[in-house]
Amino acid sequence: MKNTHITIIALIAVAIGAIISTYGDSSTYEGFTKAAENPDKEYHVVGVLNKEKPREYNPQLDANLFTFYLIDEQGKESKVVYRAPEPADFERSEKVVLIGKMNGDYFEANKILLKCPSKYNEGQAPQG
Amino acid sequence: MNEVQFIGERLIYGNLGHLAVVVSFGTAIISTFAYLFAANNPQEKSWQKIATAAFYTHTISVLSVVLMLFLIIRLHLFEYHYAWQHSSTDLPLEYMVSCFWEGQEGSFLLWIFWHVVIGNILVRSAKSWKFEVMAVVMMCQIVLTSMLIGVKILGYKIGSSPFELLRNAIEGPIFKQADYLSKIKDGNGLNPLLQNYWMVIHPPTLFFGFATTIVPFAYVIAGLWKRDYVGWLKPALPWALISVMVLGTGIIMGGFWAYESLSFGGYWAWDPVENASLVPWLILIAGVHVMIIYKTTGNALIVGMILIISTFLLVLYATFLTRSGILGNASVHSFTDLGMSGQLLLFMFVFLGLSVFMLVKRWKELPRSAKDEDAYTREFWMFIGSLVLTISAFQIILTTSLPVFNKVFGTNMAPPSDVIQHYNKWQMPMAIIIALLTGIAQLLKYKKNTREGLINILTQAAISIVLSAVAMFLLELKNWFYVGLMFASVYAIVANLFTMRPYLTGKFKMAGANVAHIGFGLLLVGVLVSSANKQVISINQSGMQLNPEFDAQANMEHVYLEKGKSLRMGDYEIEYKADSTEWVNNYFQVHYKKIKPNSNEVDYEFDLYPNAQINPKMGLVANPDTKHYISHDVFTYVSSVPKEKTTKFVHEKLHEVKLGDTIYTNDGYAILENINSNAKESNLDVKNLSLLIAAELKVYALNGTYSATPMYGIRENSEIKFESIVDEAKLRFKFMGVNPQTKTITIETAEQDTSGDFIIMKAIVFPWINFVWAGTIIMIVGFLLAIWRRLSENQRLRN
């Protein structure tokens, strides 16, 4: 057997490993119900901000605590705790992606991604 | 139907621009076919003439498109959607250049422009390869210029024109008015995050890098086409090296931009958009190594060809990923979808099809080496290294492509929740292997002296163990992967320094590989130390437990900083001193004092001015500020500011005083120097006043002496009080009344409430991050030397 063949076999093995690892590490887009069932696992939850309920950020009290209510794509609502300042332009986001896990009665978000309609290009029509 | 005659539109620019786009598209088609026929019938000179004429017309028309688009932005012609969307009148000139490539159309145009530049070099230098290579380049131009055409055929939109009129792009009642243009005063402006010096030079560099990858690709196709499996390599190698150098520079510039102007705190975030540009670069580096192997041994030609082809296809794939909108929720900074994903896919499959067709057609003829590669040669280990690079790139593109798999297979996978950890787990071991191989392979040079080589390896390994052990001890590295990476990087540096010695006398251009590998080693050291020992220092150490409901240790990485009050943060004492506004940016002056450990002495002090732009479209956009020292950087950004600043006064207190008495407040004291009953105040409304008395106070505050003159008046039996505010002392004085019995007056003092004037900020110390930049620069110098060497080799062969 040639050295090159051994190398290629090793290569394929590592490539398969990479595929399995990517699959294993990948999270899934789920709702709060699923997250509540598996409180140890991190999920991506996509939803919209509930503007009726309070959105609290009191930097004087705690600069690292922001809470709000999110309605996921299945229509389930949950309180969300984010231990960082309120992201800029949060109330104008049309879609919110949370990454984190359920912690009792609230969802603990480690990361928040916002999809803002205005973020890059879609501007408002000119005022006349 | 009555057509509205619009007033004031300058349609000539757009018409010329659009015409130029159509001409460049047409000439791209003509020259592609003409070059193709010229290649097949070298005797027939007329095809060459047509091809050349078409190519030069193409060059001129592309330059015209560029000029017209720039004029539209520069002259603020907001009747054009592109100018309105991406620029505004208040932008400085350099940022107007950035507006040019903020949108998809402009960045395609940038790419087209670079292809034209490259084409003009190739028609002069490609000699016998000219027709084939140019045919491939111009074929790519057909696809690229079609992206700018912007016409609808059978309901399907082909391309998106940068010369689209605003009134056609957006619907609104305003466009029914003939003079609508006079009502559009300004454009949307440039995304504040892109208003940065690096955004002026990073995109053109990166796109030049992307554009250059077509040249080695075109040479491979040409080699297959002409059945010249050896000859393509010599002209292609310098181009491949140029591509490696420029693309690498472009990528690191993007990283530097992110570090300087984004608030995620770092230069690399494994974002899909970043990954998409890194992957072709890694594959190209692997390809260059395999090309060199083929050049010295005649082995591995097919692998080399596949890698070079893949580089270009991966550039197209990156284009598809970032521009089709498929990344969706996975990336924060891809382009907006222009509805061209079909066209982008077609772009990719046309070239994939061409490559597969050419390879399959010539597969049987391709020269293969019958003998096995000896494990004791440099080339064998270079080959292994290239494969590891390929695997590394494969792993990155695999995870980045999750949204594509979701689309194709209908799955619902999200990127790993801890992306950094996911990539590190794979990339760190591979970086270790690659760093080790750059040292070992250099020693097993040119298939000889293996014994001597082994002794060398052992000596250098010993030196590296000592050095990395010292570094490990000083930096307190605990993770075994970190220790391994530290050793491997130090070894790469040491071994390459050793093997470089013979070149230091005169033959410096031979040292390209060594220099590039040393740079790579330094880069790894920098990446390792600056991220492993990165320290978030903005953790409140006042001992106050603000919210006992939650665990105090949970990522409390932002501090609340009130104006004028200082705070201890790690080894630093910080104070938010002042804020100022310049153009659209608010700068917050944060004063840092580094305190020596175990004492209260100040080691050094400096000011940082992180800024926040309150953008009407994007809310607060934070730009960090960083203090650079040789050994570390202090990085700071403002994550939140009060929504609106209020000037409120609190702690009102009444003082009954007579002449010469002193009034004490928390922030200083004041002496009543005079009571003036004949006060004349021109600024005040003194009409119908029956009485006006002024109290003249001298105010002694911590930062100086000021005067205050509150007044008291009577108009039609009611009291009127004129307050006096001393901004510098943050005090307010009010004259409340006169007490004739005690011959005193009553003064009310109040202190300004500064609690509404604060910033929330985060600060990170990056140790030895300069290794990252220094390593990159050295690596680029290495590429330059290698390009120089290969070019002069080709020159020598020609003479």
Interface residues (C-beta under 8 A of the other chain):
Chain A: K2 N3 T4 T7 L11 V14 A15 A18 I19 S21 T22 Y23 D25 S26 S27 T28 Y29 E42 Y43 H44 V46 Y57 P59 Q60 L61 D62 A63 N64 L65 V81 R83 A84 P85 E86 A88 D89 F90 R92 K95 V97 I99 G100 N110 K111 L113 K115 C116 S118 K119 Y120 N121 E122 G123 A125 P126 Q127 G128
Chain B: W84 Q85 G103 L166 I170 E171 G172 P173 I174 Q177 Y180 K183 I184 N188 N191 N329 V332 H333 F335 T336 D372 E373 D374 A375 F380 F383 I384 L387 T390 I391 F394 Q395 L398 T399 L402 N412 M413 A414 P415 P416 S417 D418 H422 K425 W426 N540 L546 N547 F550 A554 N555 M556 E557 H558 V559 Y560 K617 M618 G619 L620 V621 A622 S639 S640 P642 S755 F758 I760
